[in-house]
């Protein structure tokens, strides 16, 4: 029995250490509440999963070229995946004073309404972005994504004289 008594505290220590280590890993892991999903036979990957972030970062830095690619990536990542006050503050600090907002969610004929709104109208997507795409659109980097339902949205990043900024958003629903 003496051997069992000296082993039990060691096992408790190891168990406690493993529990603590797994809690630390869980704290930095991708949130379980944001998952990929299937819709109409198509697998939509969440833009904030580790694999998608790596893919999007590569595309963003390629499109930004030599114009502060790390800043373009940080802004894009904050827009798509920002769920903290720091992410929101970064987006607000890097949004043009006035942004173009295109919306065709309420139109029956497929036309869009475009308005100019103050920067406060732009908010991070908070990890609700699937099947994200990135492409060059003139001087802008255009980011498109599905919201997880019948709506698709996007935003535009533009390199101004001193920094990358969000300059517009778009939203369309079936």
C-alpha positions as CSV (number, residue, x, y, z in Angstrom):
1,X,0.0,0.0,0.0
2,X,2.9,2.4,0.7
3,X,3.7,2.4,-3.0
4,X,0.1,3.3,-3.9
5,X,0.1,6.2,-1.5
6,X,3.3,7.7,-3.0
7,X,2.0,7.2,-6.5
8,X,-1.4,8.7,-6.0
9,X,-0.1,12.3,-5.3
10,X,2.1,12.0,-8.3
11,X,-0.9,10.9,-10.4
12,X,-2.9,13.8,-9.1
13,X,-0.1,16.2,-10.0
14,X,0.2,14.7,-13.5
15,X,-3.6,14.8,-14.0
16,X,-3.8,18.4,-12.7
17,X,-0.9,19.4,-15.0
18,X,-2.6,17.8,-18.1
19,X,-5.8,19.5,-17.2
20,X,-4.1,22.8,-17.0
21,X,-2.2,22.3,-20.2
22,X,-5.3,21.3,-22.1
23,X,-7.1,24.4,-20.7
24,X,-4.2,26.6,-22.0
25,X,-4.4,24.9,-25.4
26,X,-8.1,25.4,-25.5
27,X,-7.7,29.1,-24.7
28,X,-5.7,29.7,-27.8
29,X,-7.5,27.3,-30.1
30,X,-10.0,28.1,-32.7
31,X,-13.4,28.7,-31.0
32,X,-15.7,25.7,-31.2
33,X,-18.8,27.8,-31.8
34,X,-17.5,28.9,-35.3
35,X,-17.5,25.9,-37.6
36,X,-17.6,25.1,-41.3
37,X,-21.0,24.2,-42.7
38,X,-22.6,22.5,-45.7
39,X,-25.3,24.3,-47.8
40,X,-26.7,22.9,-50.9
41,X,-23.9,20.3,-51.2
42,X,-21.2,22.9,-50.8
43,X,-18.8,22.9,-47.8
44,X,-18.2,26.5,-46.6
45,X,-15.1,27.0,-44.6
46,X,-15.0,29.6,-41.8
47,X,-12.7,32.4,-42.7
48,X,-11.2,32.4,-39.2
49,X,-10.2,28.8,-39.0
50,X,-6.4,28.4,-38.9
51,X,-6.2,26.9,-42.5
52,X,-8.4,29.7,-44.0
53,X,-6.5,32.4,-42.1
54,X,-3.2,31.1,-43.6
55,X,-4.7,31.0,-47.1
56,X,-6.2,34.5,-46.8
57,X,-3.0,36.0,-45.3
58,X,-1.0,34.6,-48.3
59,X,-3.5,36.2,-50.8
60,X,-3.7,39.5,-48.9
61,X,0.1,39.9,-48.8
62,X,0.4,39.1,-52.5
63,X,-2.3,41.6,-53.4
64,X,-0.9,44.3,-51.1
65,X,2.6,43.9,-52.7
66,X,5.2,46.2,-51.2
67,X,2.6,48.5,-49.7
68,X,2.6,47.4,-46.1
69,X,1.2,43.9,-46.6
70,X,1.3,43.2,-42.9
71,X,-1.0,46.1,-42.2
72,X,-3.4,45.0,-44.9
73,X,-3.5,41.6,-43.4
74,X,-4.1,42.9,-39.9
75,X,-7.0,45.0,-41.0
76,X,-8.5,42.2,-43.1
77,X,-8.2,39.8,-40.2
78,X,-9.6,42.3,-37.7
79,X,-12.6,42.8,-40.0
80,X,-13.3,39.1,-40.5
81,X,-12.3,37.7,-37.1
82,X,-12.2,40.5,-34.6
83,X,-14.4,39.8,-31.6
84,X,-12.6,41.9,-29.0
85,X,-12.5,45.6,-28.2
86,X,-9.0,45.8,-29.5
87,X,-10.1,44.4,-32.9
88,X,-13.0,46.8,-33.1
89,X,-10.8,49.7,-32.2
90,X,-8.3,48.7,-34.9
91,X,-11.1,48.6,-37.5
92,X,-12.5,52.0,-36.4
93,X,-9.0,53.6,-36.4
94,X,-8.4,52.2,-40.0
95,X,-11.8,53.0,-41.6
96,X,-12.1,56.0,-43.9
97,X,-14.1,58.9,-42.4
98,X,-16.9,58.2,-44.9
99,X,-17.5,54.8,-46.5
100,X,-19.6,53.7,-49.5
101,X,-22.2,51.2,-48.4
102,X,-23.9,49.2,-51.1
103,X,-27.0,47.2,-50.1
104,X,-29.5,45.3,-52.3
105,X,-31.2,43.2,-49.6
106,X,-34.6,44.9,-49.8
107,X,-34.9,45.4,-53.5
108,X,-37.3,43.3,-55.6
109,X,-35.8,44.2,-58.9
110,X,-32.2,43.4,-58.1
111,X,-31.0,47.0,-58.0
112,X,-28.7,48.2,-55.3
113,X,-28.8,51.2,-53.1
114,X,-25.6,53.0,-52.4
115,X,-25.1,55.5,-49.7
116,X,-22.2,57.2,-48.0
117,X,-22.1,56.7,-44.3
118,X,-19.8,57.7,-41.4
119,X,-17.0,55.3,-40.4
120,X,-19.1,54.1,-37.4
121,X,-21.4,52.2,-39.8
122,X,-18.6,49.7,-40.4
123,X,-18.3,46.9,-37.9
124,X,-16.1,43.7,-37.8
125,X,-17.9,40.5,-38.9
126,X,-17.0,38.8,-35.6
127,X,-16.1,35.4,-37.2
128,X,-19.4,35.1,-39.1
129,X,-17.7,34.8,-42.5
130,X,-17.5,31.6,-44.7
131,X,-16.0,30.9,-48.1
132,X,-14.1,34.1,-48.1
133,X,-12.5,35.3,-51.4
134,X,-10.0,38.1,-52.1
135,X,-9.3,39.8,-55.3
136,X,-7.9,43.0,-56.8
137,X,-10.6,45.6,-57.7
138,X,-8.9,48.6,-59.2
139,X,-6.9,50.2,-56.4
140,X,-8.7,48.1,-53.8
141,X,-8.5,44.7,-52.3
142,X,-12.1,43.3,-52.4
143,X,-13.0,40.8,-49.8
144,X,-16.2,38.7,-50.2
145,X,-17.8,36.1,-47.9
146,X,-21.0,34.4,-47.0
147,X,-22.7,35.3,-43.7
148,X,-23.9,31.8,-43.1
149,X,-27.3,32.0,-44.7
150,X,-28.7,33.5,-47.8
151,X,-26.6,36.7,-47.6
152,X,-23.2,37.5,-49.0
153,X,-21.2,40.5,-48.0
154,X,-17.9,42.1,-48.5
155,X,-15.7,45.1,-47.9
156,X,-13.0,47.0,-49.7
157,X,-9.5,47.9,-48.4
158,X,-7.6,50.7,-50.0
159,X,-4.1,51.9,-49.4
160,X,-4.2,55.6,-48.8
161,X,-1.2,57.9,-48.5
162,X,-0.2,56.5,-45.1
163,X,-2.2,53.3,-44.3
164,X,-4.7,50.7,-45.4
165,X,-8.3,51.6,-44.7
166,X,-11.8,50.1,-45.1
167,X,-13.4,52.3,-47.7
168,X,-16.7,50.5,-48.5
169,X,-19.0,47.6,-47.7
170,X,-21.5,45.6,-49.7
171,X,-24.3,43.2,-48.8
172,X,-26.7,41.1,-50.9
173,X,-29.4,38.7,-49.8
174,X,-31.6,36.3,-51.9
